[in-house]
Amino acid sequence: MTRRMEESVEMSASRPFILPRRPEASGGPDRLVATLARHGRFAAAATLLSTARCTTRALNSLLAALCSSPAFLRAAPSVLLRAAPHAAPDATTFRILTSALCRARRPAAAADLLRCMPALLLDPDPRHCRAVLASLCRCAPAADALAFLDDMRRRWGVSPSRADHHAVVDALLRDGMAAEAYEVVATQMDADGVAPGLPEFERLLRAFRANGSFDAVEEAFDEMLLRGIVPGARAYDAYAGALCDRGDLAGARRMLGCMDRAGCPPGVTTFGVVVAGCVAAGDVGAAREVVREAVRRGLRWDAPALAELVGALRAGGQLARAARELLLEDILRGGCAAGLDALAFQQLIGAGGLCGEALSPCAEAAGVVGETPTSLLPGAERF
């Protein structure tokens, strides 16, 4: 080593360094590798690493510099191979590499690296495992995240936390794997000492209803009750909606009374679910009875709730004349709708179109005055 190079190394040692000095890293080659890496001289640092007796700390300093840029991440494996005769990877090495892979949206490769650690008599850090799992849930197929969750538990003895389970359940539901998500909630969470709560079951009920798994809706609802979890309004909404989808309108209407007895009186959202279900089943008469029950209870649809009901009717292809008359006669004119301003009324009903003769009464019921109804309802001329 030339005198000039020695002076350069000594000067770099006097400045703040990315790694704390330790006896094993105090030799010239280690410090030179770190200095070269810090200044972007990666090829020279890798060559020195493979020819001199450098420590694992020098290897990690070079990898940390390489992995700071996705463009250089691909060079990391060759650096590991060239350093193999002198510097064995440690837990920090794997943390550097897997963190970089997760940042590069390659969590599956990061998970595979962690699975190599036991062969080197190394165990991944629990915090590190959770970071890789979170990346898998965001960027990889849900099945990969589920497999890694099992590895955490069985291979490394890392007990998944509630946040870990939530992330995996969300990924499974995102990928349409509702049955697997239910298995995690109903079985695996208990085994890991994490009791599932109402939010998990509400998400499952909505997912099962969305894919038409009515028996699964009933099973999940019963499981929730057996655990002593008190259903909330959203859980009842999903269950009542599933009953309507299955054609059990009487059961859905009975559920309104069950909510009263359970201390969770139904609101306009739940009534809207049952109304939309009755209309979808072709029983507008039953839908009107449900609306009148809401009127008797003193409930009033505000703009968001009424928009949700209109959206449900449209989604089911049921926004026909009978359904529109139901909205106009029984809800708007019946005094069961909270006052809507002109703009809200236009956005809510106008886009769907109404029969021309109903415009003025609707406008009056919605609190729209003057000569604005026809102009506020684009598309009304189509009906």
Backbone hydrogen bonds in HBPLUS format (Angstrom, degrees):
<---DONOR---> <-ACCEPTOR-->    atom                        ^
c    i                          cat <-CA-CA->   ^        H-A-AA   ^      H-
h    n   atom  resd res      DA  || num        DHA   H-A  angle D-A-AA Bond
n    s   type  num  typ     dist DA aas  dist angle  dist       angle   num
A0006-GLU N   A0002-THR O   2.97 MM   4  6.30 157.3  2.02 149.7 156.2     1
A0007-GLU N   A0003-ARG O   2.92 MM   4  6.21 156.4  1.97 149.6 155.7     2
A0008-SER N   A0004-ARG O   2.94 MM   4  6.22 151.2  2.02 143.7 152.0     3
A0009-VAL N   A0005-MET O   2.90 MM   4  6.18 156.2  1.95 151.5 157.4     4
A0010-GLU N   A0006-GLU O   2.91 MM   4  6.17 159.7  1.95 150.1 155.5     5
A0011-MET N   A0007-GLU O   2.88 MM   4  6.10 157.1  1.94 147.9 154.1     6
A0012-SER N   A0008-SER O   2.98 MM   4  6.22 156.8  2.04 146.0 152.3     7
A0013-ALA N   A0009-VAL O   2.97 MM   4  6.22 141.2  2.13 142.8 153.7     8
A0014-SER N   A0011-MET O   3.13 MM   3  5.28 137.8  2.32  98.4 109.9     9
A0015-ARG N   A0012-SER O   3.26 MM   3  5.37 154.5  2.33 101.0 108.5    10
A0025-ALA N   A0022-ARG O   2.91 MM   3  5.34 142.3  2.06 112.4 123.7    11
A0026-SER N   A0023-PRO O   3.29 MM   3  5.26 166.7  2.31 108.5 109.6    12
A0031-ARG N   A0027-GLY O   3.27 MM   4  6.50 169.3  2.28 154.9 157.8    13
A0032-LEU N   A0028-GLY O   2.91 MM   4  6.03 155.5  1.97 155.1 162.9    14
A0033-VAL N   A0029-PRO O   2.89 MM   4  6.07 160.3  1.93 151.8 156.2    15
A0034-ALA N   A0030-ASP O   3.05 MM   4  6.33 164.3  2.08 151.2 155.2    16
A0035-THR N   A0031-ARG O   2.93 MM   4  6.12 156.5  1.99 145.4 152.1    17
A0036-LEU N   A0032-LEU O   2.86 MM   4  6.04 169.1  1.87 155.1 157.8    18
A0037-ALA N   A0033-VAL O   2.94 MM   4  6.08 160.3  1.98 149.2 155.0    19
A0038-ARG N   A0034-ALA O   2.92 MM   4  6.08 156.1  1.98 145.7 152.4    20
A0039-HIS N   A0035-THR O   3.13 MM   4  6.36 143.4  2.27 145.5 154.5    21
A0041-ARG N   A0036-LEU O   2.78 MM   5  4.90 153.0  1.85 158.7 150.8    22
A0040-GLY N   A0037-ALA O   3.09 MM   3  5.10 164.8  2.12 108.2 110.4    23
A0045-ALA N   A0041-ARG O   3.01 MM   4  6.19 156.1  2.06 149.2 156.8    24
A0046-ALA N   A0042-PHE O   2.83 MM   4  6.02 158.6  1.88 153.6 158.8    25
A0047-THR N   A0043-ALA O   2.97 MM   4  6.18 157.6  2.02 147.9 154.1    26
A0048-LEU N   A0044-ALA O   2.99 MM   4  6.19 164.2  2.01 148.9 153.1    27
A0049-LEU N   A0045-ALA O   2.90 MM   4  6.05 151.4  1.98 142.9 151.6    28
A0050-SER N   A0046-ALA O   3.10 MM   4  6.31 144.1  2.23 143.0 150.9    29
A0051-THR N   A0047-THR O   3.16 MM   4  6.36 127.4  2.45 141.3 154.9    30
A0051-THR N   A0048-LEU O   3.23 MM   3  5.21 140.6  2.40  96.0 107.0    31
A0052-ALA N   A0048-LEU O   2.90 MM   4  5.73 154.8  1.97 154.6 157.8    32
A0054-CYS N   A0052-ALA O   3.02 MM   2  5.73 122.0  2.37 108.9  92.7    33
A0058-ALA N   A0055-THR O   3.16 MM   3  5.39 124.1  2.49  99.1 111.7    34
A0059-LEU N   A0055-THR O   3.21 MM   4  6.63 157.2  2.27 144.7 151.0    35
A0060-ASN N   A0056-THR O   2.86 MM   4  6.15 161.0  1.89 154.0 158.5    36
A0061-SER N   A0057-ARG O   2.93 MM   4  6.16 151.2  2.01 145.0 152.7    37
A0062-LEU N   A0058-ALA O   3.08 MM   4  6.33 155.0  2.15 149.1 154.9    38
A0063-LEU N   A0059-LEU O   2.92 MM   4  6.21 162.2  1.96 153.4 158.8    39
A0064-ALA N   A0060-ASN O   2.83 MM   4  5.93 160.3  1.87 147.7 153.1    40
A0065-ALA N   A0061-SER O   3.21 MM   4  6.35 152.2  2.29 136.3 143.0    41
A0066-LEU N   A0062-LEU O   2.92 MM   4  6.18 160.7  1.96 151.0 156.8    42
A0067-CYS N   A0063-LEU O   2.77 MM   4  5.89 168.5  1.79 158.2 160.9    43
A0068-SER N   A0065-ALA O   3.37 MM   3  5.37 154.3  2.44  98.1 105.5    44
A0069-SER N   A0066-LEU O   3.33 MM   3  6.24 171.0  2.34 120.5 123.0    45
A0072-PHE N   A0069-SER O   3.00 MM   3  5.60 145.4  2.12 117.1 125.4    46
A0073-LEU N   A0070-PRO O   3.29 MM   3  5.03 146.4  2.41  93.0 102.6    47
A0075-ALA N   A0072-PHE O   2.98 MM   3  5.58 155.3  2.04 116.3 124.0    48
A0076-ALA N   A0073-LEU O   3.05 MM   3  5.53 161.5  2.09 115.1 120.9    49
A0079-VAL N   A0075-ALA O   3.21 MM   4  6.48 152.0  2.29 151.6 160.0    50
A0079-VAL N   A0076-ALA O   3.11 MM   3  5.11 119.0  2.50  97.7 113.0    51
A0080-LEU N   A0076-ALA O   3.02 MM   4  6.33 156.6  2.07 155.9 162.1    52
A0081-LEU N   A0077-PRO O   3.05 MM   4  6.38 158.3  2.09 149.8 155.1    53
A0082-ARG N   A0078-SER O   2.98 MM   4  6.18 159.3  2.03 147.7 153.1    54
A0083-ALA N   A0079-VAL O   2.99 MM   4  6.13 143.1  2.13 146.1 155.7    55
A0084-ALA N   A0080-LEU O   3.10 MM   4  6.09 119.7  2.48 138.2 152.4    56
A0084-ALA N   A0081-LEU O   3.25 MM   3  5.15 146.7  2.36  96.0 105.6    57
A0086-HIS N   A0083-ALA O   2.95 MM   3  5.77 144.9  2.07 128.7 137.5    58
A0087-ALA N   A0083-ALA O   2.83 MM   4  5.50 173.0  1.83 162.2 162.5    59
A0093-THR N   A0090-ASP O   3.03 MM   3  5.23 120.9  2.39 100.8 115.3    60
A0094-PHE N   A0090-ASP O   3.29 MM   4  6.75 156.5  2.35 153.8 158.7    61
A0095-ARG N   A0091-ALA O   2.98 MM   4  6.24 150.7  2.07 144.6 153.5    62
A0096-ILE N   A0092-THR O   2.93 MM   4  6.16 160.5  1.97 154.1 157.8    63
A0097-LEU N   A0093-THR O   3.09 MM   4  6.35 166.8  2.11 151.0 154.2    64
A0098-THR N   A0094-PHE O   2.89 MM   4  5.90 170.3  1.90 151.7 155.0    65
A0099-SER N   A0095-ARG O   3.01 MM   4  5.87 155.6  2.07 140.9 148.1    66
A0100-ALA N   A0096-ILE O   3.16 MM   4  6.28 154.9  2.22 140.6 147.2    67
A0101-LEU N   A0097-LEU O   2.96 MM   4  6.26 153.2  2.03 147.8 155.7    68
A0102-CYS N   A0098-THR O   2.93 MM   4  6.15 154.9  2.00 148.0 154.0    69
A0103-ARG N   A0099-SER O   3.02 MM   4  6.28 156.1  2.08 145.4 151.8    70
A0104-ALA N   A0100-ALA O   2.99 MM   4  6.21 140.9  2.15 140.2 151.1    71
A0106-ARG N   A0101-LEU O   2.78 MM   5  5.07 157.1  1.83 152.5 153.4    72
A0105-ARG N   A0102-CYS O   2.97 MM   3  4.96 156.6  2.03 108.1 110.7    73
A0110-ALA N   A0106-ARG O   3.34 MM   4  6.71 152.1  2.42 143.2 151.2    74
A0111-ALA N   A0107-PRO O   2.84 MM   4  6.13 154.7  1.91 151.6 157.9    75
A0112-ASP N   A0108-ALA O   3.02 MM   4  6.30 155.0  2.09 144.6 151.3    76
A0113-LEU N   A0109-ALA O   3.04 MM   4  6.30 148.8  2.14 143.2 151.3    77
A0114-LEU N   A0110-ALA O   3.08 MM   4  6.43 157.4  2.13 149.3 154.7    78
A0115-ARG N   A0111-ALA O   3.12 MM   4  6.42 146.1  2.24 144.7 153.8    79
A0116-CYS N   A0113-LEU O   2.95 MM   3  5.24 149.1  2.05 105.8 115.7    80
A0117-MET N   A0114-LEU O   3.14 MM   3  5.40 155.1  2.20 106.8 114.2    81
A0120-LEU N   A0117-MET O   2.86 MM   3  5.34 147.3  1.97 115.7 125.8    82
A0122-LEU N   A0117-MET O   3.07 MM   5  5.00 158.2  2.12 131.1 131.3    83
A0121-LEU N   A0118-PRO O   2.92 MM   3  4.78 157.4  1.97 110.4 111.5    84
A0128-HIS N   A0125-ASP O   2.93 MM   3  5.07 118.2  2.32 102.3 118.4    85
A0129-CYS N   A0125-ASP O   2.91 MM   4  6.28 155.6  1.97 157.6 165.4    86
A0130-ARG N   A0126-PRO O   3.02 MM   4  6.30 161.0  2.06 152.1 156.2    87
A0131-ALA N   A0127-ARG O   3.09 MM   4  6.35 147.2  2.21 140.4 149.1    88
A0132-VAL N   A0128-HIS O   3.08 MM   4  6.42 159.3  2.13 153.6 158.2    89
A0133-LEU N   A0129-CYS O   2.88 MM   4  6.15 160.2  1.92 153.0 159.3    90
A0134-ALA N   A0130-ARG O   2.94 MM   4  6.09 160.7  1.97 145.8 150.5    91
A0135-SER N   A0131-ALA O   3.12 MM   4  6.36 153.2  2.20 142.1 149.1    92
A0136-LEU N   A0132-VAL O   2.89 MM   4  6.18 154.2  1.96 150.2 157.7    93
A0137-CYS N   A0133-LEU O   2.93 MM   4  6.22 157.1  1.98 153.5 159.4    94
A0138-ARG N   A0134-ALA O   3.16 MM   4  6.40 140.6  2.32 138.4 148.4    95
A0139-CYS N   A0135-SER O   2.88 MM   4  5.95 162.0  1.91 156.4 160.9    96
A0140-ALA N   A0136-LEU O   2.92 MM   4  4.85 149.9  2.01 137.0 137.7    97
A0144-ASP N   A0141-PRO O   3.00 MM   3  5.54 133.9  2.22 111.7 122.7    98
A0146-LEU N   A0142-ALA O   2.94 MM   4  6.24 156.7  2.00 153.3 160.0    99
A0147-ALA N   A0143-ALA O   3.01 MM   4  6.22 156.5  2.07 144.3 150.1   100
A0148-PHE N   A0144-ASP O   2.97 MM   4  6.20 155.5  2.03 146.6 153.5   101
A0149-LEU N   A0145-ALA O   2.93 MM   4  6.15 150.4  2.02 145.7 153.8   102
A0150-ASP N   A0146-LEU O   3.19 MM   4  6.49 150.6  2.28 142.4 149.3   103
A0151-ASP N   A0147-ALA O   3.01 MM   4  6.37 147.7  2.11 141.9 151.3   104
A0152-MET N   A0148-PHE O   2.89 MM   4  6.19 158.2  1.93 154.4 159.1   105
A0153-ARG N   A0149-LEU O   3.28 MM   4  6.55 156.1  2.34 142.0 147.4   106
A0154-ARG N   A0150-ASP O   2.88 MM   4  6.05 173.2  1.89 157.9 159.8   107
A0155-ARG N   A0151-ASP O   2.79 MM   4  5.09 145.6  1.91 132.1 143.8   108
A0158-VAL N   A0152-MET O   2.79 MM   6  5.15 156.8  1.85 153.3 146.6   109
A0165-HIS N   A0161-SER O   3.09 MM   4  6.48 162.2  2.12 153.5 157.0   110
A0166-HIS N   A0162-ARG O   2.88 MM   4  6.13 162.2  1.91 153.9 159.3   111
A0167-ALA N   A0163-ALA O   3.00 MM   4  6.17 160.7  2.04 147.1 151.6   112
A0168-VAL N   A0164-ASP O   3.08 MM   4  6.36 159.1  2.13 150.3 155.7   113
A0169-VAL N   A0165-HIS O   2.85 MM   4  6.04 167.9  1.86 159.1 162.5   114
A0170-ASP N   A0166-HIS O   2.91 MM   4  6.07 164.2  1.93 151.9 156.4   115
A0171-ALA N   A0167-ALA O   3.03 MM   4  6.24 155.1  2.10 142.4 149.2   116
A0172-LEU N   A0168-VAL O   2.89 MM   4  6.17 159.1  1.94 153.3 158.9   117
A0173-LEU N   A0169-VAL O   2.93 MM   4  6.15 164.4  1.95 155.5 159.4   118
A0174-ARG N   A0170-ASP O   2.89 MM   4  6.04 150.9  1.97 143.9 152.6   119
A0175-ASP N   A0171-ALA O   3.06 MM   4  6.31 144.9  2.19 143.2 151.6   120
A0177-MET N   A0172-LEU O   2.76 MM   5  4.94 162.3  1.79 155.2 148.9   121
A0176-GLY N   A0173-LEU O   3.12 MM   3  4.97 162.3  2.15 103.8 106.9   122
A0181-ALA N   A0177-MET O   3.03 MM   4  6.33 152.0  2.11 146.9 155.6   123
A0182-TYR N   A0178-ALA O   2.88 MM   4  6.16 152.3  1.96 149.5 156.7   124
A0183-GLU N   A0179-ALA O   3.10 MM   4  6.40 148.5  2.20 141.7 149.8   125
A0184-VAL N   A0180-GLU O   3.09 MM   4  6.44 152.0  2.18 145.7 152.5   126
A0185-VAL N   A0181-ALA O   3.04 MM   4  6.35 162.1  2.07 151.3 155.6   127
A0186-ALA N   A0182-TYR O   2.79 MM   4  5.85 172.8  1.79 157.5 160.0   128
A0187-THR N   A0183-GLU O   2.96 MM   4  5.53 146.0  2.08 137.3 144.3   129
A0188-GLN N   A0183-GLU O   3.31 MM   5  6.76 158.6  2.36 144.7 150.7   130
A0189-MET N   A0184-VAL O   2.91 MM   5  6.03 149.4  2.00 171.3 171.1   131
A0191-ALA N   A0187-THR O   3.16 MM   4  6.45 160.2  2.20 149.5 155.4   132
A0192-ASP N   A0188-GLN O   2.99 MM   4  6.22 137.9  2.17 145.7 156.6   133
A0192-ASP N   A0189-MET O   3.19 MM   3  5.13 129.4  2.46  93.0 106.2   134
A0194-VAL N   A0189-MET O   2.79 MM   5  5.00 161.9  1.82 158.1 151.7   135
A0193-GLY N   A0190-ASP O   2.95 MM   3  5.06 161.0  1.99 109.1 113.4   136
A0201-PHE N   A0197-GLY O   3.47 MM   4  6.82 163.7  2.50 150.7 154.9   137
A0202-GLU N   A0198-LEU O   2.90 MM   4  6.08 158.1  1.94 161.5 168.2   138
A0203-ARG N   A0199-PRO O   3.14 MM   4  6.35 161.3  2.18 148.9 152.6   139
A0204-LEU N   A0200-GLU O   3.09 MM   4  6.38 155.0  2.16 145.0 152.2   140
A0205-LEU N   A0201-PHE O   2.88 MM   4  6.06 162.2  1.91 153.1 157.3   141
A0206-ARG N   A0202-GLU O   3.08 MM   4  6.32 162.7  2.11 149.8 153.9   142
A0207-ALA N   A0203-ARG O   2.98 MM   4  6.17 154.4  2.05 144.2 151.7   143
A0208-PHE N   A0204-LEU O   2.84 MM   4  6.04 167.7  1.85 159.0 161.6   144
A0209-ARG N   A0205-LEU O   2.98 MM   4  6.11 157.6  2.04 145.2 151.7   145
A0210-ALA N   A0206-ARG O   2.94 MM   4  6.08 156.3  2.00 143.0 149.7   146
A0211-ASN N   A0207-ALA O   3.14 MM   4  6.47 148.2  2.24 148.6 155.5   147
A0213-SER N   A0208-PHE O   2.87 MM   5  5.03 149.5  1.96 157.2 154.4   148
A0212-GLY N   A0209-ARG O   3.08 MM   3  5.06 160.7  2.11 104.8 110.1   149
A0217-VAL N   A0213-SER O   3.05 MM   4  6.43 144.5  2.18 145.8 156.3   150
A0218-GLU N   A0214-PHE O   3.12 MM   4  6.46 160.4  2.16 149.9 153.4   151
A0219-GLU N   A0215-ASP O   2.93 MM   4  6.20 157.2  1.98 146.8 153.6   152
A0220-ALA N   A0216-ALA O   2.88 MM   4  6.01 166.3  1.90 150.2 153.7   153
A0221-PHE N   A0217-VAL O   2.94 MM   4  6.10 156.4  2.00 147.9 154.9   154
A0222-ASP N   A0218-GLU O   2.91 MM   4  6.09 161.4  1.95 148.5 153.6   155
A0223-GLU N   A0219-GLU O   2.86 MM   4  6.07 157.2  1.92 148.6 155.4   156
A0224-MET N   A0220-ALA O   3.00 MM   4  6.17 151.5  2.09 142.9 150.0   157
A0225-LEU N   A0221-PHE O   3.11 MM   4  6.44 155.9  2.17 146.4 152.3   158
A0226-LEU N   A0222-ASP O   2.87 MM   4  6.14 161.1  1.91 155.6 160.8   159
A0227-ARG N   A0223-GLU O   3.14 MM   4  6.29 140.3  2.31 140.5 149.6   160
A0229-ILE N   A0224-MET O   3.07 MM   5  5.45 153.8  2.15 166.7 158.6   161
A0228-GLY N   A0225-LEU O   2.91 MM   3  5.12 157.5  1.96 108.3 115.2   162
A0235-ALA N   A0232-GLY O   3.13 MM   3  5.34 122.8  2.48 101.0 115.0   163
A0236-TYR N   A0232-GLY O   3.07 MM   4  6.42 162.1  2.11 156.3 161.2   164
A0237-ASP N   A0233-ALA O   2.80 MM   4  6.05 152.9  1.87 148.1 156.7   165
A0238-ALA N   A0234-ARG O   3.08 MM   4  6.25 160.8  2.11 143.0 146.7   166
A0239-TYR N   A0235-ALA O   3.03 MM   4  6.28 160.3  2.07 148.1 153.8   167
A0240-ALA N   A0236-TYR O   2.77 MM   4  5.90 171.7  1.78 158.4 160.9   168
A0241-GLY N   A0237-ASP O   2.86 MM   4  5.92 158.4  1.91 146.4 153.3   169
A0242-ALA N   A0238-ALA O   2.95 MM   4  6.14 149.0  2.05 141.3 149.4   170
A0243-LEU N   A0239-TYR O   3.01 MM   4  6.33 151.8  2.09 147.7 155.3   171
A0244-CYS N   A0240-ALA O   3.01 MM   4  6.34 155.9  2.07 148.5 154.9   172
A0245-ASP N   A0241-GLY O   2.87 MM   4  6.15 159.7  1.92 148.2 154.1   173
A0246-ARG N   A0242-ALA O   2.96 MM   4  6.15 143.6  2.10 142.4 151.7   174
A0248-ASP N   A0243-LEU O   2.81 MM   5  5.09 142.9  1.94 163.7 154.2   175
A0247-GLY N   A0244-CYS O   2.88 MM   3  4.98 150.8  1.96 103.8 113.6   176
A0252-ALA N   A0248-ASP O   3.05 MM   4  6.38 152.4  2.13 145.9 153.8   177
A0253-ARG N   A0249-LEU O   2.93 MM   4  6.21 154.5  2.00 149.4 156.0   178
A0254-ARG N   A0250-ALA O   2.87 MM   4  6.13 149.5  1.97 145.9 155.0   179
A0255-MET N   A0251-GLY O   2.99 MM   4  6.19 139.3  2.16 139.1 149.8   180
A0256-LEU N   A0253-ARG O   3.17 MM   3  5.44 140.6  2.33 101.4 111.3   181
A0257-GLY N   A0254-ARG O   2.99 MM   3  5.34 122.6  2.32 105.1 118.6   182
A0258-CYS N   A0254-ARG O   3.00 MM   4  6.40 151.4  2.08 147.6 156.7   183
A0259-MET N   A0255-MET O   2.95 MM   4  6.18 148.3  2.06 145.7 152.7   184
A0260-ASP N   A0256-LEU O   3.38 MM   4  6.73 149.7  2.48 137.0 143.9   185
A0261-ARG N   A0257-GLY O   3.10 MM   4  6.48 161.6  2.14 151.5 155.4   186
A0262-ALA N   A0258-CYS O   2.91 MM   4  6.09 138.9  2.08 143.2 154.9   187
A0264-CYS N   A0259-MET O   2.83 MM   5  5.02 158.1  1.88 163.4 156.9   188
A0263-GLY N   A0260-ASP O   3.09 MM   3  5.30 160.6  2.13 107.6 112.8   189
A0271-PHE N   A0267-GLY O   3.07 MM   4  6.38 169.4  2.08 157.1 160.3   190
A0272-GLY N   A0268-VAL O   2.74 MM   4  5.82 149.6  1.83 140.2 149.3   191
A0273-VAL N   A0269-THR O   2.96 MM   4  6.28 146.0  2.08 144.5 153.1   192
A0274-VAL N   A0270-THR O   3.14 MM   4  6.51 159.4  2.19 152.1 156.2   193
A0275-VAL N   A0271-PHE O   2.83 MM   4  6.06 159.1  1.87 152.6 159.3   194
A0276-ALA N   A0272-GLY O   2.88 MM   4  6.01 170.6  1.89 151.2 153.6   195
A0277-GLY N   A0273-VAL O   2.96 MM   4  6.14 149.0  2.06 139.7 149.1   196
A0278-CYS N   A0274-VAL O   2.89 MM   4  6.13 153.4  1.96 150.2 156.4   197
A0279-VAL N   A0275-VAL O   2.99 MM   4  6.29 162.5  2.02 155.2 159.7   198
A0280-ALA N   A0276-ALA O   2.89 MM   4  6.04 159.8  1.93 146.6 152.6   199
A0281-ALA N   A0277-GLY O   3.05 MM   4  6.21 140.8  2.21 137.6 147.5   200
A0283-ASP N   A0278-CYS O   2.90 MM   5  5.26 151.0  1.99 162.4 153.4   201
A0282-GLY N   A0279-VAL O   2.86 MM   3  4.98 155.6  1.92 105.8 113.4   202
A0287-ALA N   A0283-ASP O   3.18 MM   4  6.53 152.2  2.26 141.6 149.8   203
A0288-ARG N   A0284-VAL O   2.90 MM   4  6.20 151.7  1.98 149.2 155.8   204
A0289-GLU N   A0285-GLY O   3.06 MM   4  6.39 151.0  2.14 144.9 152.9   205
A0290-VAL N   A0286-ALA O   3.01 MM   4  6.31 153.0  2.09 147.7 154.6   206
A0291-VAL N   A0287-ALA O   2.99 MM   4  6.31 155.2  2.05 147.4 154.1   207
A0292-ARG N   A0288-ARG O   2.89 MM   4  6.15 160.7  1.93 150.2 155.2   208
A0293-GLU N   A0289-GLU O   2.97 MM   4  6.22 146.1  2.08 142.3 151.5   209
A0294-ALA N   A0290-VAL O   3.06 MM   4  6.42 149.3  2.16 144.2 152.2   210
A0294-ALA N   A0291-VAL O   3.03 MM   3  5.05 116.3  2.45  94.8 110.5   211
A0295-VAL N   A0291-VAL O   2.94 MM   4  6.32 149.2  2.03 147.4 156.6   212
A0296-ARG N   A0292-ARG O   2.87 MM   4  6.17 157.1  1.92 148.7 154.2   213
A0297-ARG N   A0293-GLU O   3.07 MM   4  6.33 141.1  2.22 139.7 149.9   214
A0299-LEU N   A0294-ALA O   3.03 MM   5  5.43 158.3  2.08 162.8 156.2   215
A0298-GLY N   A0295-VAL O   2.93 MM   3  5.10 154.8  1.99 106.0 114.1   216
A0301-TRP N   A0336-CYS O   2.57 MM  35  6.08 153.5  1.64 157.8 155.0   217
A0338-ALA N   A0301-TRP O   2.71 MM  37  5.77 159.4  1.75 135.0 141.7   218
A0306-LEU N   A0302-ASP O   2.87 MM   4  6.01 163.3  1.90 161.9 167.3   219
A0307-ALA N   A0303-ALA O   2.83 MM   4  5.94 155.9  1.89 150.7 158.0   220
A0308-GLU N   A0304-PRO O   2.91 MM   4  6.14 148.6  2.01 143.2 151.7   221
A0309-LEU N   A0305-ALA O   3.01 MM   4  6.31 151.7  2.09 143.3 150.6   222
A0310-VAL N   A0306-LEU O   2.89 MM   4  6.18 164.5  1.91 153.3 157.2   223
A0311-GLY N   A0307-ALA O   2.85 MM   4  6.01 157.9  1.90 145.7 152.4   224
A0312-ALA N   A0308-GLU O   2.91 MM   4  6.16 150.6  2.00 143.6 151.2   225
A0313-LEU N   A0309-LEU O   2.99 MM   4  6.29 155.6  2.05 151.3 157.6   226
A0314-ARG N   A0310-VAL O   2.90 MM   4  6.17 159.0  1.94 152.0 158.0   227
A0315-ALA N   A0311-GLY O   2.83 MM   4  5.97 160.9  1.87 148.6 154.4   228
A0316-GLY N   A0312-ALA O   3.19 MM   4  6.34 145.6  2.31 138.9 146.4   229
A0318-GLN N   A0313-LEU O   2.79 MM   5  5.05 156.0  1.85 167.8 159.6   230
A0317-GLY N   A0314-ARG O   2.82 MM   3  4.95 158.7  1.87 109.0 115.2   231
A0324-ARG N   A0320-ALA O   2.93 MM   4  6.24 158.0  1.98 156.8 163.9   232
A0325-GLU N   A0321-ARG O   2.85 MM   4  6.07 158.4  1.89 153.7 159.6   233
A0326-LEU N   A0322-ALA O   3.00 MM   4  6.23 144.1  2.13 138.2 148.2   234
A0327-LEU N   A0323-ALA O   3.06 MM   4  6.42 155.2  2.12 146.4 151.8   235
A0328-LEU N   A0324-ARG O   2.86 MM   4  6.14 161.8  1.89 152.3 157.7   236
A0329-GLU N   A0325-GLU O   2.74 MM   4  5.63 161.3  1.78 149.5 154.2   237
A0330-ASP N   A0326-LEU O   3.07 MM   4  5.41 140.3  2.24 127.6 139.0   238
A0332-LEU N   A0327-LEU O   2.87 MM   5  6.20 170.5  1.88 165.7 168.7   239
A0333-ARG N   A0328-LEU O   2.81 MM   5  5.96 169.3  1.82 163.8 167.3   240
A0336-CYS N   A0331-ILE O   2.97 MM   5  4.87 141.6  2.12 151.8 157.6   241
A0335-GLY N   A0332-LEU O   3.42 MM   3  5.79 163.2  2.45 108.2 111.1   242
A0340-LEU N   A0366-ALA O   3.12 MM  26  5.17 144.7  2.25 124.9 135.6   243
A0345-PHE N   A0341-ASP O   2.95 MM   4  6.16 159.6  2.00 156.2 162.5   244
A0346-GLN N   A0342-ALA O   2.91 MM   4  6.15 156.2  1.97 150.0 156.4   245
A0347-GLN N   A0343-LEU O   2.97 MM   4  6.22 167.5  1.98 155.2 157.7   246
A0348-LEU N   A0344-ALA O   2.91 MM   4  5.94 150.4  1.99 144.5 153.1   247
A0349-ILE N   A0345-PHE O   3.00 MM   4  5.94 171.9  2.01 152.1 153.7   248
A0350-GLY N   A0346-GLN O   2.93 MM   4  4.68 122.1  2.27 115.4 132.1   249
A0352-GLY N   A0349-ILE O   2.99 MM   3  5.51 138.4  2.17 112.6 124.1   250
A0353-GLY N   A0350-GLY O   3.10 MM   3  5.21 138.3  2.28 100.5 112.2   251
A0358-ALA N   A0355-CYS O   2.97 MM   3  5.59 151.7  2.05 117.7 126.4   252
A0359-LEU N   A0356-GLY O   3.20 MM   3  5.54 168.0  2.22 113.2 116.9   253
A0362-CYS N   A0358-ALA O   3.03 MM   4  6.02 158.5  2.08 149.0 155.9   254
A0363-ALA N   A0359-LEU O   2.83 MM   4  6.03 162.1  1.86 156.4 161.8   255
A0364-GLU N   A0360-SER O   2.91 MM   4  6.16 160.9  1.94 154.6 159.7   256
A0365-ALA N   A0361-PRO O   2.85 MM   4  6.08 158.9  1.89 149.0 155.0   257
A0366-ALA N   A0362-CYS O   2.84 MM   4  6.06 144.4  1.97 148.2 158.5   258
A0368-VAL N   A0363-ALA O   2.67 MM   5  4.77 158.1  1.72 155.3 149.9   259
A0367-GLY N   A0364-GLU O   3.17 MM   3  5.17 158.8  2.22 100.9 107.4   260
A0376-LEU N   A0372-THR O   2.79 MM   4  5.72 140.2  1.95 160.0 173.2   261
A0376-LEU N   A0373-PRO O   3.07 MM   3  5.04 126.3  2.38  94.3 109.0   262
A0377-LEU N   A0374-THR O   3.31 MM   3  5.38 155.2  2.38 100.8 107.9   263
A0380-ALA N   A0377-LEU O   3.08 MM   3  5.70 151.9  2.16 141.8 141.3   264
A0382-ARG N   A0379-GLY O   3.07 MM   3  5.62 161.1  2.11 112.4 118.5   265
A0383-PHE N   A0380-ALA O   3.04 MM   3  5.79 171.6  2.05 124.2 126.8   266
